[in-house]
Amino acid sequence: MTLVFLESADDELSRQALTLARSLGGEVRAVTVEGPYAPAAWAAAIVEAADGDDIVGPGSDRGNEVLAHAAAQLDLPFAANVAEVRGDELTRIRWGGTLLEEARLHADRKLLTAAPFAFVASVDSTQAQVLAPNLDGAVAVVDHVAPDTGGKVSLADAKVVVSGGRGVGSAEGFAILEELAALLDAAVGCSRVVTSAGWRPHSDQVGQTGTKVSPDLYIACGISGATQHIAGCKGAKALLAINADREATIFAHADYAVIGDLHEIVPAVTAELRKAKGQ
Ligand SMILES: Cc1cc2nc3c(=O)[nH]c(=O)nc-3n(C[C@H](O)[C@H](O)[C@H](O)COP(=O)(O)OP(=O)(O)OC[C@H]3O[C@@H](n4cnc5c(N)ncnc54)[C@H](O)[C@@H]3O)c2cc1C
């Protein structure tokens, strides 16, 4: 039997998890959890409700975090972002969608999350049991504070993102990207090298360990195109890369390529835009 954890009954990724749970064969029971988000406490409630059954969850941030806690509490292996199950053999989606991993689960009991969009969401209505976890002493989310964007469009919502990497050279070097972004009503993003150097805050980082963006246009300036960066911007409808190195990996992902020094090209683009806008 399988217990499937739904973030909510109408959540798309949860319904995909339901499809994965059903593909395992046998009876499927669904649960949701009420109250503030408290990953360890939620996991404990799910583990208790599962009563020895397999546990499947959505491949969302919460699904993966809760299942990881469940695995730690049960001392069992956990396979996240599963795209296919064949007995104890699995295909998992890794590295931000750039790698398919063939794996074997060394346990009798399965703890899995469904890779987002690897399964068709179940559409029929599901009766889910609502669990009330014990929050005594639990670490829980008590409030959400939106980052202060100073009235500017946020990275996650921007239709255009102007992003800078090591090639920008310094914190001050971002001034030309800020200027271009202001003209395009764009947000400024960056690579991890930039946040590690302290040139920009982590909230600006795009990538596997940063924000995942899906703007109409992503302008990558002085970014080499590492897998972990692409994982954050591959949802962009179009990518314009500006890079001095014609061999840079970023060009393999680019719809538009400009080979040259960003310190010349970005101000030139800004000047043309100003002209076009009559400024
Ligand atoms: C577990 C893990 C998670 C990670 N998560 C992330 C993440 O979330 N986001 C992320 O970005 N990275 C992440 N990384 C780091 C990633 O692997 C790369 O190291 C990083 O993305 C490289 O940043 P970069 O492109 O700015 O720098 P570099 O790779 O050094 O590239 C700089 C580029 O700038 C170009 N350049 C230099 N000068 C100029 C100029 N004047 N004009 C134009 N071009 C110029 C160069 O040709 C080069 O292509 C992660 C790594 C690991 C191991």
The ligand as a Gaussian input file, in Angstrom:
#p B3LYP/6-31G(d) Opt

LIG

0 1
 C       26.330000      22.581000      -5.862000
 C       26.566000      23.807000      -6.713000
 C       25.525000      24.722000      -6.852000
 C       25.711000      25.856000      -7.641000
 N       24.665000      26.737000      -7.785000
 C       24.829000      27.780000      -8.608000
 C       23.752000      28.703000      -8.844000
 O       22.663000      28.590000      -8.273000
 N       23.958000      29.709000      -9.711000
 C       25.151000      29.907000     -10.365000
 O       25.259000      30.860000     -11.127000
 N       26.169000      29.073000     -10.137000
 C       26.043000      28.036000      -9.277000
 N       27.114000      27.229000      -9.050000
 C       28.439000      27.632000      -9.580000
 C       28.644000      27.285000     -11.032000
 O       29.162000      25.988000     -11.152000
 C       29.645000      28.265000     -11.699000
 O       30.849000      28.257000     -10.969000
 C       29.149000      29.699000     -11.790000
 O       27.847000      29.747000     -12.332000
 C       30.089000      30.501000     -12.668000
 O       29.739000      31.853000     -12.588000
 P       30.139000      32.845000     -13.763000
 O       29.565000      32.351000     -15.047000
 O       29.777000      34.222000     -13.312000
 O       31.730000      32.786000     -13.742000
 P       32.748000      32.132000     -14.734000
 O       32.444000      30.705000     -14.957000
 O       34.117000      32.482000     -14.239000
 O       32.496000      32.876000     -16.118000
 C       32.759000      34.216000     -16.343000
 C       32.467000      34.502000     -17.804000
 O       32.622000      35.883000     -18.042000
 C       33.212000      36.046000     -19.330000
 N       33.846000      37.369000     -19.319000
 C       34.928000      37.779000     -18.603000
 N       35.160000      39.083000     -18.828000
 C       34.216000      39.503000     -19.688000
 C       33.929000      40.758000     -20.301000
 N       34.646000      41.868000     -20.032000
 N       32.868000      40.834000     -21.165000
 C       32.121000      39.730000     -21.445000
 N       32.362000      38.520000     -20.896000
 C       33.382000      38.417000     -20.021000
 C       34.192000      34.896000     -19.449000
 O       34.468000      34.628000     -20.817000
 C       33.411000      33.778000     -18.773000
 O       32.650000      33.041000     -19.714000
 C       26.954000      26.088000      -8.270000
 C       27.976000      25.157000      -8.125000
 C       27.789000      24.042000      -7.346000
 C       28.915000      23.044000      -7.227000

